[in-house]
Amino acid sequence: MHWSYSQSIGGDLTQGDILLPTEALRKALDVAHRWFNDPKYLGFVVISQTCDLVRRDSGPCKTPYIEIAVVRPFRAYVLALLRQQCDWIGDRYFPSTERNRANDLIDRIINQNEASLGIYYLHPEAAIGLAEGSIALLRVSIALRAEEHYDALVGARRGRLDPEFANKLGWLCGNLYSRVGIKDWKETEEDQKTASAIKRALLDDGDGSGPRFVDCPKKFLDDIRKGTLKLQNATGPDIESKIREYAAKPYKEKALDAVVRVLEGQQVDAAVRTRIRNVLNSDSEFVNALRQGSA
């Protein structure tokens, strides 16, 4: 069992219990939240406080509603996340300069240090039914009536966060200004290798579905950021074509080529054409005029 999970999952519900869909849970969701029966949600995490979930003297728990947050595969959500947090060109394309920012973002998430986004990382663990790295979206939650659905939630429980990690769910209520200390992925060499593998799997485009980081000309990025170039709905080939277009020769080179073409059309000797091109290339008035014209 991975060290972020508890070995014991018995008793009443607690904050950090991991639920997978069962027939009883699906029926409970159908009552008022049937859209959360969508297959894109792998399961749910209980985010109500543990003290409110304890059933005393065989009676109901303190809270009338139990809050659960959705769980999604991290890989399936990473593109949407990067589009929100990084400079985005369109489709799956991001400037190569954004890769470090993306890497740092993933690093914060898997170390449970990205409080502002309300994302909680869940490591793959076969024993609780998580076949891949997943995330609980703490801002996407639903409330179920405790009196009616408590037993269905207990029956759907397959795992539980270790108490140290369950404390981090204090993020739920806007606990954005304090840091709960937990074990970090960088404490051992083996953990560092695992964290690196997680980031590579999320950010590499090996299967053609992940983010793609590409080198872009400065003017291309400037136009994307200013909104004068809009490629959010463009296809991958269209984006690559536009990048190549921006990567064409500088304005001065185009002007010099045009002069040479005119001279060639007038049948000016090749050696003379070359000398004229070289003179214009180093002529400050000519260069300054071009700069003014291209501004």
C-alpha positions in Angstrom: 0.0 0.0 0.0 1.4 3.4 -0.9 2.4 5.5 2.1 -0.3 8.2 1.4 -3.1 5.7 2.2 -4.2 4.1 5.5 -3.9 0.4 6.0 -7.3 0.4 7.9 -10.6 1.5 6.4 -13.2 0.2 8.9 -15.7 2.0 11.1 -17.6 5.2 10.3 -16.8 7.5 7.4 -13.9 9.9 7.8 -12.6 12.8 5.8 -10.3 11.3 3.1 -12.3 8.1 2.5 -12.1 7.1 -1.1 -15.3 5.8 -2.7 -15.8 3.9 -6.0 -19.2 3.7 -7.7 -21.4 0.9 -6.5 -25.0 0.2 -7.5 -26.2 1.7 -4.2 -24.1 4.8 -4.7 -25.2 5.3 -8.3 -28.8 5.1 -7.1 -28.1 7.7 -4.4 -26.6 10.0 -7.1 -29.6 9.4 -9.4 -31.9 11.1 -6.8 -30.5 14.6 -7.4 -27.1 14.4 -8.9 -27.4 11.9 -11.8 -24.9 13.9 -14.0 -22.2 12.7 -11.5 -22.8 9.2 -12.7 -20.7 10.1 -15.7 -18.0 7.5 -16.4 -15.3 10.3 -16.5 -15.6 10.3 -12.7 -13.6 7.4 -11.3 -15.0 7.9 -7.9 -15.3 10.3 -5.0 -13.5 11.5 -1.9 -15.3 12.3 1.4 -14.4 15.9 2.3 -16.8 16.5 5.2 -14.9 16.8 8.5 -14.4 13.6 10.4 -15.9 14.9 13.6 -19.2 15.5 11.8 -19.3 12.0 10.4 -19.1 10.0 13.6 -22.3 8.1 14.5 -22.8 8.2 18.3 -24.9 5.8 20.3 -26.1 4.1 17.1 -27.7 7.4 16.1 -27.2 9.6 13.0 -24.0 11.6 12.5 -23.9 15.3 13.3 -24.0 16.7 9.8 -27.2 16.4 7.8 -25.3 16.3 4.5 -22.1 14.5 3.6 -19.9 16.3 1.1 -18.0 14.3 -1.5 -15.6 15.5 -4.2 -15.2 14.0 -7.7 -12.1 12.0 -8.7 -10.8 12.0 -12.3 -7.8 10.5 -14.0 -5.0 13.1 -13.9 -3.9 12.4 -17.4 -7.5 13.1 -18.7 -7.5 16.5 -16.9 -4.0 17.7 -17.5 -4.7 19.5 -20.8 -7.6 21.5 -19.4 -5.4 22.4 -16.4 -2.5 23.6 -18.4 -4.8 25.7 -20.7 -5.9 27.5 -17.5 -2.4 28.0 -16.0 0.0 28.4 -18.9 0.3 30.3 -22.1 -1.7 28.3 -24.5 -1.5 28.4 -28.3 -4.4 26.1 -29.2 -5.4 22.4 -29.4 -2.6 20.6 -27.5 0.1 23.1 -28.3 2.0 25.2 -25.7 5.2 27.3 -26.1 8.3 25.3 -25.2 9.1 28.1 -22.7 6.0 27.0 -20.7 7.3 23.5 -20.0 9.1 24.5 -16.8 6.0 26.2 -15.5 3.9 23.1 -16.3 6.5 20.9 -14.6 6.5 23.1 -11.5 2.7 23.0 -11.5 2.6 19.2 -11.6 5.3 19.1 -8.9 3.1 21.2 -6.6 0.1 19.1 -7.2 1.6 15.7 -6.6 3.2 17.2 -3.4 -0.2 18.5 -2.3 1.1 22.1 -2.3 -1.2 23.7 -4.9 -3.9 25.0 -2.6 -5.4 27.7 -4.9 -6.7 25.2 -7.5 -8.4 22.9 -5.0 -6.7 19.8 -6.5 -5.7 16.8 -4.4 -3.4 14.1 -6.0 -4.2 10.4 -5.5 -1.3 8.0 -6.3 -2.2 4.8 -8.2 -3.0 1.9 -5.9 -4.5 -1.4 -7.0 -5.7 -2.2 -3.5 -8.2 0.6 -3.6 -9.1 0.4 -7.3 -7.1 3.4 -8.6 -5.2 2.0 -11.7 -3.7 5.4 -12.6 -2.7 8.7 -11.0 -5.8 10.6 -10.3 -7.0 13.9 -8.7 -9.8 14.9 -6.5 -11.3 18.1 -7.7 -12.3 19.7 -4.3 -14.2 22.5 -5.9 -16.4 20.0 -7.8 -18.4 18.5 -4.9 -21.9 17.3 -4.1 -23.9 16.8 -0.9 -25.8 13.7 -0.1 -28.3 13.4 2.8 -26.6 11.6 5.6 -29.8 10.0 7.0 -30.6 8.4 3.6 -27.2 7.6 2.1 -24.7 7.1 4.9 -24.7 3.3 4.5 -24.4 3.5 0.7 -21.3 5.7 1.1 -19.7 3.2 3.6 -20.5 0.4 1.2 -18.7 2.3 -1.6 -15.6 2.9 0.4 -12.5 1.2 -1.0 -9.7 3.2 0.6 -8.8 5.9 3.0 -6.1 8.6 3.1 -3.5 8.3 5.9 -4.4 10.7 8.7 -1.4 12.9 7.8 -2.7 13.3 4.3 -6.3 13.5 5.2 -5.4 16.7 7.1 -4.5 18.3 3.8 -8.2 18.3 2.9 -8.4 21.4 5.1 -8.0 23.0 1.7 -11.8 22.4 1.3 -12.9 25.4 3.3 -10.5 27.9 1.8 -7.6 27.1 4.0 -5.3 28.9 1.6 -3.0 30.7 4.1 -1.5 27.8 6.1 0.6 24.9 5.1 -0.1 21.4 6.5 3.2 19.6 6.7 3.2 16.1 5.0 5.7 13.7 3.6 7.2 15.1 0.4 7.9 13.1 -2.8 11.6 14.3 -2.6 12.5 12.8 0.7 14.1 9.7 -0.8 15.9 9.0 -4.1 13.2 6.4 -5.0 10.4 8.9 -4.4 12.2 11.4 -6.6 12.4 8.9 -9.4 8.7 8.1 -9.0 7.7 11.8 -9.0 9.8 12.3 -12.2 8.1 9.4 -13.9 4.7 10.8 -13.0 5.6 14.2 -14.5 7.0 12.6 -17.7 3.8 10.6 -18.1 1.6 13.6 -17.7 3.6 16.1 -19.8 5.1 13.9 -22.6 3.3 13.6 -25.9 4.2 10.0 -26.5 0.7 8.8 -27.4 -0.4 11.9 -29.2 -3.0 12.9 -26.6 -0.9 14.9 -24.1 0.4 18.5 -24.2 2.9 19.4 -26.9 5.5 22.0 -26.2 6.9 23.7 -29.3 9.5 26.4 -30.0 7.8 29.6 -31.1 9.0 32.9 -32.6 8.8 35.9 -30.2 6.3 37.8 -32.4 4.1 34.7 -32.6 3.9 34.5 -28.8 3.4 38.3 -28.5 0.4 38.1 -30.9 -1.0 35.1 -29.0 -0.8 36.9 -25.7 -2.2 40.2 -27.1 -5.1 38.3 -28.7 -4.4 39.5 -32.2 -3.7 35.8 -33.2 -6.4 33.4 -32.1 -5.6 29.7 -32.5 -7.6 28.2 -29.7 -9.9 26.4 -32.1 -7.3 25.6 -34.7 -6.1 22.1 -35.5 -2.5 20.9 -34.8 -1.4 21.1 -38.5 -2.9 24.7 -38.7 -0.9 25.7 -35.6 2.3 24.2 -36.9 1.8 26.0 -40.3 1.3 29.3 -38.6 4.4 28.9 -36.5 6.4 28.2 -39.7 4.9 31.3 -41.2 6.0 33.4 -38.3 9.4 31.8 -38.4 10.0 33.1 -41.9 12.8 35.5 -42.8 13.1 38.8 -40.9 11.5 41.9 -42.6 14.9 43.2 -43.6 15.9 40.0 -45.4 12.6 40.0 -47.3 13.2 43.6 -48.4 16.7 42.8 -49.6 15.5 39.7 -51.5 12.8 41.9 -53.1 15.5 44.5 -54.2 17.6 41.7 -55.7 14.6 40.3 -57.6 13.9 43.7 -59.1 17.6 44.1 -60.1 17.6 40.6 -61.6 14.5 41.5 -63.6 16.4 44.5 -65.0 19.2 42.1 -66.0 21.7 43.7 -63.6 24.9 41.7 -63.4 24.9 39.2 -60.5 28.1 40.6 -59.0 26.6 44.0 -59.0 23.4 42.7 -57.4 25.4 41.1 -54.6 27.3 44.3 -54.0 24.1 46.4 -53.8 22.6 43.9 -51.4 25.6 44.0 -49.2 25.7 47.9 -49.2 21.9 48.1 -48.4 22.3 45.5 -45.6 24.9 47.7 -43.8 23.3 51.1 -44.7 21.9 52.6 -41.4 19.3 54.8 -43.2 18.0 51.9 -45.2 17.8 49.7 -42.1 16.1 52.4 -40.0 13.6 53.0 -42.7 12.7 49.3 -42.7 12.3 49.3 -39.0 9.9 52.2 -39.1 8.0 50.6 -41.9 7.6 47.3 -40.0 6.7 48.8 -36.7 
